[in-house]
Amino acid sequence: MPTAQQELVSAVMDGLVDLASPGIDPKDGSLYEDPNPMRLRTYEDERLLLWYQTIPHRRRVYLKRINL
């Protein structure tokens, strides 16, 4: 993966981790109110599509797949 795309993915992942720490999902709001908080989620913009999983009790985000 080219450096520019690695930096983009890293920046998005940093943002997802920052949101996951207090239990927030960028699309759905609170992870605490989600009936299935560990489901596979997507984040997309005009340049990439990420599939990720949030583990609230560990305060971690696991990246599963990237489409550029």
mmCIF file as Biopython writes it, N, C-alpha, C and O atoms, coordinates in Angstrom:
data_model
#
loop_
_atom_site.group_PDB
_atom_site.id
_atom_site.type_symbol
_atom_site.label_atom_id
_atom_site.label_alt_id
_atom_site.label_comp_id
_atom_site.label_asym_id
_atom_site.label_entity_id
_atom_site.label_seq_id
_atom_site.pdbx_PDB_ins_code
_atom_site.Cartn_x
_atom_site.Cartn_y
_atom_site.Cartn_z
_atom_site.occupancy
_atom_site.B_iso_or_equiv
_atom_site.auth_seq_id
_atom_site.auth_asym_id
_atom_site.pdbx_PDB_model_num
ATOM 1   N N  . MET A ? 1  ? 0.855   -1.160 0.000  1.0 0.0 1  A 1 
ATOM 2   C CA . MET A ? 1  ? 0.000   0.000  0.000  1.0 0.0 1  A 1 
ATOM 3   C C  . MET A ? 1  ? 0.908   1.231  0.000  1.0 0.0 1  A 1 
ATOM 4   O O  . MET A ? 1  ? 1.857   1.299  0.781  1.0 0.0 1  A 1 
ATOM 5   N N  . PRO A ? 2  ? 0.624   2.199  -0.866 1.0 0.0 2  A 1 
ATOM 6   C CA . PRO A ? 2  ? 1.424   3.424  -0.904 1.0 0.0 2  A 1 
ATOM 7   C C  . PRO A ? 2  ? 1.375   4.188  0.425  1.0 0.0 2  A 1 
ATOM 8   O O  . PRO A ? 2  ? 0.421   4.066  1.193  1.0 0.0 2  A 1 
ATOM 9   N N  . THR A ? 3  ? 2.404   4.961  0.672  1.0 0.0 3  A 1 
ATOM 10  C CA . THR A ? 3  ? 2.536   5.698  1.930  1.0 0.0 3  A 1 
ATOM 11  C C  . THR A ? 3  ? 1.355   6.630  2.184  1.0 0.0 3  A 1 
ATOM 12  O O  . THR A ? 3  ? 0.861   6.705  3.309  1.0 0.0 3  A 1 
ATOM 13  N N  . ALA A ? 4  ? 0.899   7.334  1.164  1.0 0.0 4  A 1 
ATOM 14  C CA . ALA A ? 4  ? -0.225  8.268  1.346  1.0 0.0 4  A 1 
ATOM 15  C C  . ALA A ? 4  ? -1.478  7.527  1.810  1.0 0.0 4  A 1 
ATOM 16  O O  . ALA A ? 4  ? -2.210  8.023  2.666  1.0 0.0 4  A 1 
ATOM 17  N N  . GLN A ? 5  ? -1.723  6.356  1.256  1.0 0.0 5  A 1 
ATOM 18  C CA . GLN A ? 5  ? -2.896  5.584  1.659  1.0 0.0 5  A 1 
ATOM 19  C C  . GLN A ? 5  ? -2.719  4.997  3.055  1.0 0.0 5  A 1 
ATOM 20  O O  . GLN A ? 5  ? -3.686  4.901  3.811  1.0 0.0 5  A 1 
ATOM 21  N N  . GLN A ? 6  ? -1.503  4.605  3.405  1.0 0.0 6  A 1 
ATOM 22  C CA . GLN A ? 6  ? -1.236  4.125  4.769  1.0 0.0 6  A 1 
ATOM 23  C C  . GLN A ? 6  ? -1.514  5.223  5.783  1.0 0.0 6  A 1 
ATOM 24  O O  . GLN A ? 6  ? -2.087  4.966  6.842  1.0 0.0 6  A 1 
ATOM 25  N N  . GLU A ? 7  ? -1.112  6.443  5.462  1.0 0.0 7  A 1 
ATOM 26  C CA . GLU A ? 7  ? -1.347  7.571  6.367  1.0 0.0 7  A 1 
ATOM 27  C C  . GLU A ? 7  ? -2.839  7.860  6.515  1.0 0.0 7  A 1 
ATOM 28  O O  . GLU A ? 7  ? -3.303  8.178  7.609  1.0 0.0 7  A 1 
ATOM 29  N N  . LEU A ? 8  ? -3.593  7.750  5.417  1.0 0.0 8  A 1 
ATOM 30  C CA . LEU A ? 8  ? -5.038  7.960  5.465  1.0 0.0 8  A 1 
ATOM 31  C C  . LEU A ? 8  ? -5.705  6.915  6.353  1.0 0.0 8  A 1 
ATOM 32  O O  . LEU A ? 8  ? -6.525  7.256  7.206  1.0 0.0 8  A 1 
ATOM 33  N N  . VAL A ? 9  ? -5.359  5.652  6.158  1.0 0.0 9  A 1 
ATOM 34  C CA . VAL A ? 9  ? -5.930  4.574  6.969  1.0 0.0 9  A 1 
ATOM 35  C C  . VAL A ? 9  ? -5.556  4.767  8.434  1.0 0.0 9  A 1 
ATOM 36  O O  . VAL A ? 9  ? -6.392  4.572  9.316  1.0 0.0 9  A 1 
ATOM 37  N N  . SER A ? 10 ? -4.320  5.144  8.700  1.0 0.0 10 A 1 
ATOM 38  C CA . SER A ? 10 ? -3.875  5.368  10.075 1.0 0.0 10 A 1 
ATOM 39  C C  . SER A ? 10 ? -4.663  6.503  10.732 1.0 0.0 10 A 1 
ATOM 40  O O  . SER A ? 10 ? -5.056  6.396  11.894 1.0 0.0 10 A 1 
ATOM 41  N N  . ALA A ? 11 ? -4.892  7.578  9.998  1.0 0.0 11 A 1 
ATOM 42  C CA . ALA A ? 11 ? -5.645  8.709  10.552 1.0 0.0 11 A 1 
ATOM 43  C C  . ALA A ? 11 ? -7.085  8.312  10.856 1.0 0.0 11 A 1 
ATOM 44  O O  . ALA A ? 11 ? -7.622  8.688  11.898 1.0 0.0 11 A 1 
ATOM 45  N N  . VAL A ? 12 ? -7.718  7.558  9.959  1.0 0.0 12 A 1 
ATOM 46  C CA . VAL A ? 12 ? -9.092  7.116  10.192 1.0 0.0 12 A 1 
ATOM 47  C C  . VAL A ? 12 ? -9.144  6.179  11.392 1.0 0.0 12 A 1 
ATOM 48  O O  . VAL A ? 12 ? -10.036 6.299  12.231 1.0 0.0 12 A 1 
ATOM 49  N N  . MET A ? 13 ? -8.201  5.253  11.483 1.0 0.0 13 A 1 
ATOM 50  C CA . MET A ? 13 ? -8.184  4.321  12.608 1.0 0.0 13 A 1 
ATOM 51  C C  . MET A ? 13 ? -7.966  5.056  13.929 1.0 0.0 13 A 1 
ATOM 52  O O  . MET A ? 13 ? -8.585  4.712  14.936 1.0 0.0 13 A 1 
ATOM 53  N N  . ASP A ? 14 ? -7.096  6.061  13.934 1.0 0.0 14 A 1 
ATOM 54  C CA . ASP A ? 14 ? -6.894  6.853  15.154 1.0 0.0 14 A 1 
ATOM 55  C C  . ASP A ? 14 ? -8.207  7.506  15.586 1.0 0.0 14 A 1 
ATOM 56  O O  . ASP A ? 14 ? -8.528  7.537  16.773 1.0 0.0 14 A 1 
ATOM 57  N N  . GLY A ? 15 ? -8.960  8.026  14.619 1.0 0.0 15 A 1 
ATOM 58  C CA . GLY A ? 15 ? -10.254 8.632  14.931 1.0 0.0 15 A 1 
ATOM 59  C C  . GLY A ? 15 ? -11.252 7.625  15.464 1.0 0.0 15 A 1 
ATOM 60  O O  . GLY A ? 15 ? -11.993 7.922  16.401 1.0 0.0 15 A 1 
ATOM 61  N N  . LEU A ? 16 ? -11.283 6.423  14.873 1.0 0.0 16 A 1 
ATOM 62  C CA . LEU A ? 16 ? -12.199 5.385  15.350 1.0 0.0 16 A 1 
ATOM 63  C C  . LEU A ? 16 ? -11.849 4.947  16.767 1.0 0.0 16 A 1 
ATOM 64  O O  . LEU A ? 16 ? -12.738 4.708  17.584 1.0 0.0 16 A 1 
ATOM 65  N N  . VAL A ? 17 ? -10.559 4.842  17.056 1.0 0.0 17 A 1 
ATOM 66  C CA . VAL A ? 17 ? -10.123 4.472  18.409 1.0 0.0 17 A 1 
ATOM 67  C C  . VAL A ? 17 ? -10.499 5.567  19.400 1.0 0.0 17 A 1 
ATOM 68  O O  . VAL A ? 17 ? -10.961 5.276  20.503 1.0 0.0 17 A 1 
ATOM 69  N N  . ASP A ? 18 ? -10.302 6.831  19.010 1.0 0.0 18 A 1 
ATOM 70  C CA . ASP A ? 18 ? -10.676 7.947  19.889 1.0 0.0 18 A 1 
ATOM 71  C C  . ASP A ? 18 ? -12.171 7.927  20.209 1.0 0.0 18 A 1 
ATOM 72  O O  . ASP A ? 18 ? -12.572 8.237  21.331 1.0 0.0 18 A 1 
ATOM 73  N N  . LEU A ? 19 ? -12.988 7.566  19.230 1.0 0.0 19 A 1 
ATOM 74  C CA . LEU A ? 19 ? -14.434 7.485  19.464 1.0 0.0 19 A 1 
ATOM 75  C C  . LEU A ? 19 ? -14.806 6.253  20.280 1.0 0.0 19 A 1 
ATOM 76  O O  . LEU A ? 19 ? -15.717 6.310  21.106 1.0 0.0 19 A 1 
ATOM 77  N N  . ALA A ? 20 ? -14.115 5.144  20.058 1.0 0.0 20 A 1 
ATOM 78  C CA . ALA A ? 20 ? -14.446 3.897  20.765 1.0 0.0 20 A 1 
ATOM 79  C C  . ALA A ? 20 ? -14.115 3.983  22.254 1.0 0.0 20 A 1 
ATOM 80  O O  . ALA A ? 20 ? -14.780 3.346  23.071 1.0 0.0 20 A 1 
ATOM 81  N N  . SER A ? 21 ? -13.105 4.754  22.610 1.0 0.0 21 A 1 
ATOM 82  C CA . SER A ? 21 ? -12.717 4.849  24.024 1.0 0.0 21 A 1 
ATOM 83  C C  . SER A ? 21 ? -13.870 5.281  24.921 1.0 0.0 21 A 1 
ATOM 84  O O  . SER A ? 21 ? -14.075 4.671  25.971 1.0 0.0 21 A 1 
ATOM 85  N N  . PRO A ? 22 ? -14.641 6.319  24.546 1.0 0.0 22 A 1 
ATOM 86  C CA . PRO A ? 22 ? -15.808 6.665  25.376 1.0 0.0 22 A 1 
ATOM 87  C C  . PRO A ? 22 ? -17.082 5.914  24.970 1.0 0.0 22 A 1 
ATOM 88  O O  . PRO A ? 22 ? -18.162 6.217  25.477 1.0 0.0 22 A 1 
ATOM 89  N N  . GLY A ? 23 ? -16.967 4.937  24.061 1.0 0.0 23 A 1 
ATOM 90  C CA . GLY A ? 23 ? -18.128 4.130  23.683 1.0 0.0 23 A 1 
ATOM 91  C C  . GLY A ? 23 ? -19.006 4.758  22.622 1.0 0.0 23 A 1 
ATOM 92  O O  . GLY A ? 23 ? -20.230 4.638  22.686 1.0 0.0 23 A 1 
ATOM 93  N N  . ILE A ? 24 ? -18.401 5.433  21.636 1.0 0.0 24 A 1 
ATOM 94  C CA . ILE A ? 24 ? -19.160 6.101  20.581 1.0 0.0 24 A 1 
ATOM 95  C C  . ILE A ? 24 ? -18.836 5.470  19.229 1.0 0.0 24 A 1 
ATOM 96  O O  . ILE A ? 24 ? -17.676 5.189  18.929 1.0 0.0 24 A 1 
ATOM 97  N N  . ASP A ? 25 ? -19.866 5.250  18.420 1.0 0.0 25 A 1 
ATOM 98  C CA . ASP A ? 25 ? -19.708 4.798  17.040 1.0 0.0 25 A 1 
ATOM 99  C C  . ASP A ? 25 ? -20.002 5.987  16.133 1.0 0.0 25 A 1 
ATOM 100 O O  . ASP A ? 25 ? -20.974 6.701  16.382 1.0 0.0 25 A 1 
ATOM 101 N N  . PRO A ? 26 ? -19.197 6.235  15.080 1.0 0.0 26 A 1 
ATOM 102 C CA . PRO A ? 26 ? -19.421 7.425  14.257 1.0 0.0 26 A 1 
ATOM 103 C C  . PRO A ? 26 ? -20.778 7.461  13.554 1.0 0.0 26 A 1 
ATOM 104 O O  . PRO A ? 26 ? -21.272 8.547  13.247 1.0 0.0 26 A 1 
ATOM 105 N N  . LYS A ? 27 ? -21.389 6.318  13.292 1.0 0.0 27 A 1 
ATOM 106 C CA . LYS A ? 27 ? -22.687 6.296  12.607 1.0 0.0 27 A 1 
ATOM 107 C C  . LYS A ? 27 ? -23.856 6.133  13.565 1.0 0.0 27 A 1 
ATOM 108 O O  . LYS A ? 27 ? -24.883 6.796  13.416 1.0 0.0 27 A 1 
ATOM 109 N N  . ASP A ? 28 ? -23.705 5.256  14.542 1.0 0.0 28 A 1 
ATOM 110 C CA . ASP A ? 28 ? -24.844 4.818  15.350 1.0 0.0 28 A 1 
ATOM 111 C C  . ASP A ? 28 ? -24.924 5.431  16.739 1.0 0.0 28 A 1 
ATOM 112 O O  . ASP A ? 28 ? -25.889 5.178  17.461 1.0 0.0 28 A 1 
ATOM 113 N N  . GLY A ? 29 ? -23.949 6.220  17.129 1.0 0.0 29 A 1 
ATOM 114 C CA . GLY A ? 29 ? -23.980 6.817  18.460 1.0 0.0 29 A 1 
ATOM 115 C C  . GLY A ? 29 ? -23.377 5.922  19.521 1.0 0.0 29 A 1 
ATOM 116 O O  . GLY A ? 29 ? -22.271 5.409  19.350 1.0 0.0 29 A 1 
ATOM 117 N N  . SER A ? 30 ? -24.087 5.732  20.605 1.0 0.0 30 A 1 
ATOM 118 C CA . SER A ? 30 ? -23.560 5.026  21.771 1.0 0.0 30 A 1 
ATOM 119 C C  . SER A ? 30 ? -23.416 3.529  21.532 1.0 0.0 30 A 1 
ATOM 120 O O  . SER A ? 30 ? -24.353 2.869  21.081 1.0 0.0 30 A 1 
ATOM 121 N N  . LEU A ? 31 ? -22.234 2.999  21.840 1.0 0.0 31 A 1 
ATOM 122 C CA . LEU A ? 31 ? -22.020 1.552  21.780 1.0 0.0 31 A 1 
ATOM 123 C C  . LEU A ? 31 ? -22.717 0.854  22.936 1.0 0.0 31 A 1 
ATOM 124 O O  . LEU A ? 31 ? -23.029 -0.334 22.850 1.0 0.0 31 A 1 
ATOM 125 N N  . TYR A ? 32 ? -22.964 1.590  24.021 1.0 0.0 32 A 1 
ATOM 126 C CA . TYR A ? 32 ? -23.597 0.994  25.196 1.0 0.0 32 A 1 
ATOM 127 C C  . TYR A ? 32 ? -25.065 0.667  24.942 1.0 0.0 32 A 1 
ATOM 128 O O  . TYR A ? 32 ? -25.616 -0.230 25.579 1.0 0.0 32 A 1 
ATOM 129 N N  . GLU A ? 33 ? -25.706 1.386  24.014 1.0 0.0 33 A 1 
ATOM 130 C CA . GLU A ? 33 ? -27.110 1.149  23.695 1.0 0.0 33 A 1 
ATOM 131 C C  . GLU A ? 33 ? -27.286 0.207  22.506 1.0 0.0 33 A 1 
ATOM 132 O O  . GLU A ? 33 ? -28.414 -0.147 22.165 1.0 0.0 33 A 1 
ATOM 133 N N  . ASP A ? 34 ? -26.194 -0.201 21.877 1.0 0.0 34 A 1 
ATOM 134 C CA . ASP A ? 34 ? -26.244 -1.093 20.718 1.0 0.0 34 A 1 
ATOM 135 C C  . ASP A ? 34 ? -26.495 -2.524 21.191 1.0 0.0 34 A 1 
ATOM 136 O O  . ASP A ? 34 ? -25.750 -3.021 22.036 1.0 0.0 34 A 1 
ATOM 137 N N  . PRO A ? 35 ? -27.532 -3.208 20.667 1.0 0.0 35 A 1 
ATOM 138 C CA . PRO A ? 35 ? -27.804 -4.578 21.105 1.0 0.0 35 A 1 
ATOM 139 C C  . PRO A ? 35 ? -26.711 -5.570 20.698 1.0 0.0 35 A 1 
ATOM 140 O O  . PRO A ? 35 ? -26.601 -6.640 21.296 1.0 0.0 35 A 1 
ATOM 141 N N  . ASN A ? 36 ? -25.904 -5.230 19.692 1.0 0.0 36 A 1 
ATOM 142 C CA . ASN A ? 36 ? -24.818 -6.096 19.251 1.0 0.0 36 A 1 
ATOM 143 C C  . ASN A ? 36 ? -23.557 -5.247 19.063 1.0 0.0 36 A 1 
ATOM 144 O O  . ASN A ? 36 ? -23.166 -4.991 17.924 1.0 0.0 36 A 1 
ATOM 145 N N  . PRO A ? 37 ? -22.916 -4.807 20.141 1.0 0.0 37 A 1 
ATOM 146 C CA . PRO A ? 37 ? -21.821 -3.844 20.031 1.0 0.0 37 A 1 
ATOM 147 C C  . PRO A ? 37 ? -20.561 -4.379 19.346 1.0 0.0 37 A 1 
ATOM 148 O O  . PRO A ? 37 ? -19.736 -3.586 18.891 1.0 0.0 37 A 1 
ATOM 149 N N  . MET A ? 38 ? -20.391 -5.701 19.260 1.0 0.0 38 A 1 
ATOM 150 C CA . MET A ? 38 ? -19.171 -6.236 18.656 1.0 0.0 38 A 1 
ATOM 151 C C  . MET A ? 38 ? -19.378 -6.665 17.202 1.0 0.0 38 A 1 
ATOM 152 O O  . MET A ? 38 ? -18.562 -7.409 16.658 1.0 0.0 38 A 1 
ATOM 153 N N  . ARG A ? 39 ? -20.460 -6.205 16.567 1.0 0.0 39 A 1 
ATOM 154 C CA . ARG A ? 39 ? -20.715 -6.560 15.173 1.0 0.0 39 A 1 
ATOM 155 C C  . ARG A ? 39 ? -19.688 -5.914 14.247 1.0 0.0 39 A 1 
ATOM 156 O O  . ARG A ? 39 ? -19.014 -4.954 14.620 1.0 0.0 39 A 1 
ATOM 157 N N  . LEU A ? 40 ? -19.582 -6.447 13.052 1.0 0.0 40 A 1 
ATOM 158 C CA . LEU A ? 40 ? -18.699 -5.870 12.049 1.0 0.0 40 A 1 
ATOM 159 C C  . LEU A ? 40 ? -19.323 -4.578 11.533 1.0 0.0 40 A 1 
ATOM 160 O O  . LEU A ? 40 ? -20.491 -4.560 11.146 1.0 0.0 40 A 1 
ATOM 161 N N  . ARG A ? 41 ? -18.557 -3.512 11.527 1.0 0.0 41 A 1 
ATOM 162 C CA . ARG A ? 41 ? -19.041 -2.187 11.125 1.0 0.0 41 A 1 
ATOM 163 C C  . ARG A ? 41 ? -18.266 -1.713 9.904  1.0 0.0 41 A 1 
ATOM 164 O O  . ARG A ? 41 ? -17.212 -2.258 9.576  1.0 0.0 41 A 1 
ATOM 165 N N  . THR A ? 42 ? -18.789 -0.706 9.242  1.0 0.0 42 A 1 
ATOM 166 C CA . THR A ? 42 ? -18.080 -0.113 8.108  1.0 0.0 42 A 1 
ATOM 167 C C  . THR A ? 42 ? -17.926 1.387  8.330  1.0 0.0 42 A 1 
ATOM 168 O O  . THR A ? 42 ? -18.738 2.031  8.995  1.0 0.0 42 A 1 
ATOM 169 N N  . TYR A ? 43 ? -16.864 1.912  7.752  1.0 0.0 43 A 1 
ATOM 170 C CA . TYR A ? 43 ? -16.648 3.355  7.684  1.0 0.0 43 A 1 
ATOM 171 C C  . TYR A ? 43 ? -16.233 3.641  6.249  1.0 0.0 43 A 1 
ATOM 172 O O  . TYR A ? 43 ? -15.334 2.982  5.727  1.0 0.0 43 A 1 
ATOM 173 N N  . GLU A ? 44 ? -16.865 4.600  5.610  1.0 0.0 44 A 1 
ATOM 174 C CA . GLU A ? 44 ? -16.496 4.906  4.236  1.0 0.0 44 A 1 
ATOM 175 C C  . GLU A ? 44 ? -16.435 6.405  4.021  1.0 0.0 44 A 1 
ATOM 176 O O  . GLU A ? 44 ? -17.146 7.180  4.660  1.0 0.0 44 A 1 
ATOM 177 N N  . ASP A ? 45 ? -15.567 6.789  3.106  1.0 0.0 45 A 1 
ATOM 178 C CA . ASP A ? 45 ? -15.547 8.146  2.582  1.0 0.0 45 A 1 
ATOM 179 C C  . ASP A ? 45 ? -15.263 8.031  1.088  1.0 0.0 45 A 1 
ATOM 180 O O  . ASP A ? 45 ? -15.361 6.939  0.528  1.0 0.0 45 A 1 
ATOM 181 N N  . GLU A ? 46 ? -14.915 9.125  0.439  1.0 0.0 46 A 1 
ATOM 182 C CA . GLU A ? 46 ? -14.731 9.085  -1.016 1.0 0.0 46 A 1 
ATOM 183 C C  . GLU A ? 46 ? -13.479 8.320  -1.448 1.0 0.0 46 A 1 
ATOM 184 O O  . GLU A ? 46 ? -13.327 8.021  -2.633 1.0 0.0 46 A 1 
ATOM 185 N N  . ARG A ? 47 ? -12.581 7.998  -0.515 1.0 0.0 47 A 1 
ATOM 186 C CA . ARG A ? 47 ? -11.330 7.338  -0.894 1.0 0.0 47 A 1 
ATOM 187 C C  . ARG A ? 47 ? -11.159 5.925  -0.369 1.0 0.0 47 A 1 
ATOM 188 O O  . ARG A ? 47 ? -10.354 5.170  -0.916 1.0 0.0 47 A 1 
ATOM 189 N N  . LEU A ? 48 ? -11.885 5.538  0.674  1.0 0.0 48 A 1 
ATOM 190 C CA . LEU A ? 48 ? -11.679 4.207  1.215  1.0 0.0 48 A 1 
ATOM 191 C C  . LEU A ? 48 ? -12.921 3.676  1.903  1.0 0.0 48 A 1 
ATOM 192 O O  . LEU A ? 48 ? -13.835 4.423  2.254  1.0 0.0 48 A 1 
ATOM 193 N N  . LEU A ? 49 ? -12.928 2.364  2.084  1.0 0.0 49 A 1 
ATOM 194 C CA . LEU A ? 49 ? -13.976 1.667  2.815  1.0 0.0 49 A 1 
ATOM 195 C C  . LEU A ? 49 ? -13.281 0.724  3.785  1.0 0.0 49 A 1 
ATOM 196 O O  . LEU A ? 49 ? -12.491 -0.127 3.377  1.0 0.0 49 A 1 
ATOM 197 N N  . LEU A ? 50 ? -13.580 0.879  5.071  1.0 0.0 50 A 1 
ATOM 198 C CA . LEU A ? 50 ? -12.980 0.037  6.113  1.0 0.0 50 A 1 
ATOM 199 C C  . LEU A ? 50 ? -14.051 -0.833 6.747  1.0 0.0 50 A 1 
ATOM 200 O O  . LEU A ? 50 ? -15.167 -0.377 6.998  1.0 0.0 50 A 1 
ATOM 201 N N  . TRP A ? 51 ? -13.709 -2.075 7.003  1.0 0.0 51 A 1 
ATOM 202 C CA . TRP A ? 51 ? -14.533 -2.942 7.840  1.0 0.0 51 A 1 
ATOM 203 C C  . TRP A ? 51 ? -13.781 -3.086 9.147  1.0 0.0 51 A 1 
ATOM 204 O O  . TRP A ? 51 ? -12.593 -3.410 9.149  1.0 0.0 51 A 1 
ATOM 205 N N  . TYR A ? 52 ? -14.455 -2.849 10.253 1.0 0.0 52 A 1 
ATOM 206 C CA . TYR A ? 52 ? -13.786 -2.916 11.545 1.0 0.0 52 A 1 
ATOM 207 C C  . TYR A ? 52 ? -14.731 -3.448 12.601 1.0 0.0 52 A 1 
ATOM 208 O O  . TYR A ? 52 ? -15.947 -3.495 12.411 1.0 0.0 52 A 1 
ATOM 209 N N  . GLN A ? 53 ? -14.148 -3.847 13.715 1.0 0.0 53 A 1 
ATOM 210 C CA . GLN A ? 53 ? -14.920 -4.351 14.850 1.0 0.0 53 A 1 
ATOM 211 C C  . GLN A ? 53 ? -14.457 -3.613 16.093 1.0 0.0 53 A 1 
ATOM 212 O O  . GLN A ? 53 ? -13.257 -3.468 16.330 1.0 0.0 53 A 1 
ATOM 213 N N  . THR A ? 54 ? -15.407 -3.150 16.879 1.0 0.0 54 A 1 
ATOM 214 C CA . THR A ? 54 ? -15.107 -2.450 18.125 1.0 0.0 54 A 1 
ATOM 215 C C  . THR A ? 54 ? -15.351 -3.395 19.296 1.0 0.0 54 A 1 
ATOM 216 O O  . THR A ? 54 ? -16.402 -4.029 19.383 1.0 0.0 54 A 1 
ATOM 217 N N  . ILE A ? 55 ? -14.380 -3.482 20.188 1.0 0.0 55 A 1 
ATOM 218 C CA . ILE A ? 55 ? -14.509 -4.301 21.390 1.0 0.0 55 A 1 
ATOM 219 C C  . ILE A ? 55 ? -14.593 -3.337 22.574 1.0 0.0 55 A 1 
ATOM 220 O O  . ILE A ? 55 ? -13.560 -2.920 23.098 1.0 0.0 55 A 1 
ATOM 221 N N  . PRO A ? 56 ? -15.815 -2.973 23.008 1.0 0.0 56 A 1 
ATOM 222 C CA . PRO A ? 56 ? -15.970 -1.922 24.019 1.0 0.0 56 A 1 
ATOM 223 C C  . PRO A ? 56 ? -15.257 -2.207 25.339 1.0 0.0 56 A 1 
ATOM 224 O O  . PRO A ? 56 ? -14.630 -1.310 25.902 1.0 0.0 56 A 1 
ATOM 225 N N  . HIS A ? 57 ? -15.340 -3.434 25.842 1.0 0.0 57 A 1 
ATOM 226 C CA . HIS A ? 57 ? -14.745 -3.698 27.150 1.0 0.0 57 A 1 
ATOM 227 C C  . HIS A ? 57 ? -13.219 -3.669 27.103 1.0 0.0 57 A 1 
ATOM 228 O O  . HIS A ? 57 ? -12.575 -3.527 28.143 1.0 0.0 57 A 1 
ATOM 229 N N  . ARG A ? 58 ? -12.639 -3.800 25.926 1.0 0.0 58 A 1 
ATOM 230 C CA . ARG A ? 58 ? -11.183 -3.677 25.787 1.0 0.0 58 A 1 
ATOM 231 C C  . ARG A ? 58 ? -10.772 -2.308 25.270 1.0 0.0 58 A 1 
ATOM 232 O O  . ARG A ? 58 ? -9.590  -1.966 25.260 1.0 0.0 58 A 1 
ATOM 233 N N  . ARG A ? 59 ? -11.755 -1.531 24.842 1.0 0.0 59 A 1 
ATOM 234 C CA . ARG A ? 59 ? -11.509 -0.202 24.268 1.0 0.0 59 A 1 
ATOM 235 C C  . ARG A ? 59 ? -10.541 -0.283 23.099 1.0 0.0 59 A 1 
ATOM 236 O O  . ARG A ? 59 ? -9.578  0.477  23.001 1.0 0.0 59 A 1 
ATOM 237 N N  . ARG A ? 60 ? -10.832 -1.231 22.218 1.0 0.0 60 A 1 
ATOM 238 C CA . ARG A ? 60 ? -9.989  -1.429 21.041 1.0 0.0 60 A 1 
ATOM 239 C C  . ARG A ? 60 ? -10.844 -1.491 19.792 1.0 0.0 60 A 1 
ATOM 240 O O  . ARG A ? 60 ? -12.037 -1.789 19.837 1.0 0.0 60 A 1 
ATOM 241 N N  . VAL A ? 61 ? -10.193 -1.199 18.671 1.0 0.0 61 A 1 
ATOM 242 C CA . VAL A ? 61 ? -10.823 -1.309 17.361 1.0 0.0 61 A 1 
ATOM 243 C C  . VAL A ? 61 ? -9.930  -2.208 16.520 1.0 0.0 61 A 1 
ATOM 244 O O  . VAL A ? 61 ? -8.734  -1.953 16.379 1.0 0.0 61 A 1 
ATOM 245 N N  . TYR A ? 62 ? -10.518 -3.257 15.964 1.0 0.0 62 A 1 
ATOM 246 C CA . TYR A ? 62 ? -9.776  -4.192 15.124 1.0 0.0 62 A 1 
ATOM 247 C C  . TYR A ? 62 ? -10.152 -3.960 13.671 1.0 0.0 62 A 1 
ATOM 248 O O  . TYR A ? 62 ? -11.324 -4.033 13.305 1.0 0.0 62 A 1 
ATOM 249 N N  . LEU A ? 63 ? -9.156  -3.681 12.851 1.0 0.0 63 A 1 
ATOM 250 C CA . LEU A ? 63 ? -9.358  -3.476 11.426 1.0 0.0 63 A 1 
ATOM 251 C C  . LEU A ? 63 ? -9.425  -4.836 10.749 1.0 0.0 63 A 1 
ATOM 252 O O  . LEU A ? 63 ? -8.520  -5.655 10.912 1.0 0.0 63 A 1 
ATOM 253 N N  . LYS A ? 64 ? -10.491 -5.084 9.988  1.0 0.0 64 A 1 
ATOM 254 C CA . LYS A ? 64 ? -10.688 -6.376 9.335  1.0 0.0 64 A 1 
ATOM 255 C C  . LYS A ? 64 ? -10.332 -6.345 7.856  1.0 0.0 64 A 1 
ATOM 256 O O  . LYS A ? 64 ? -9.733  -7.293 7.348  1.0 0.0 64 A 1 
ATOM 257 N N  . ARG A ? 65 ? -10.689 -5.271 7.156  1.0 0.0 65 A 1 
ATOM 258 C CA . ARG A ? 65 ? -10.469 -5.215 5.715  1.0 0.0 65 A 1 
ATOM 259 C C  . ARG A ? 65 ? -10.460 -3.767 5.257  1.0 0.0 65 A 1 
ATOM 260 O O  . ARG A ? 65 ? -11.133 -2.916 5.839  1.0 0.0 65 A 1 
ATOM 261 N N  . ILE A ? 66 ? -9.677  -3.490 4.189  1.0 0.0 66 A 1 
ATOM 262 C CA . ILE A ? 66 ? -9.597  -2.153 3.599  1.0 0.0 66 A 1 
ATOM 263 C C  . ILE A ? 66 ? -9.832  -2.269 2.099  1.0 0.0 66 A 1 
ATOM 264 O O  . ILE A ? 66 ? -9.207  -3.102 1.443  1.0 0.0 66 A 1 
ATOM 265 N N  . ASN A ? 67 ? -10.711 -1.457 1.550  1.0 0.0 67 A 1 
ATOM 266 C CA . ASN A ? 67 ? -10.863 -1.302 0.101  1.0 0.0 67 A 1 
ATOM 267 C C  . ASN A ? 67 ? -10.504 0.133  -0.239 1.0 0.0 67 A 1 
ATOM 268 O O  . ASN A ? 67 ? -11.053 1.070  0.340  1.0 0.0 67 A 1 
ATOM 269 N N  . LEU A ? 68 ? -9.587  0.303  -1.171 1.0 0.0 68 A 1 
ATOM 270 C CA . LEU A ? 68 ? -9.169  1.648  -1.577 1.0 0.0 68 A 1 
ATOM 271 C C  . LEU A ? 68 ? -9.744  1.998  -2.927 1.0 0.0 68 A 1 
ATOM 272 O O  . LEU A ? 68 ? -9.503  3.092  -3.436 1.0 0.0 68 A 1 
#
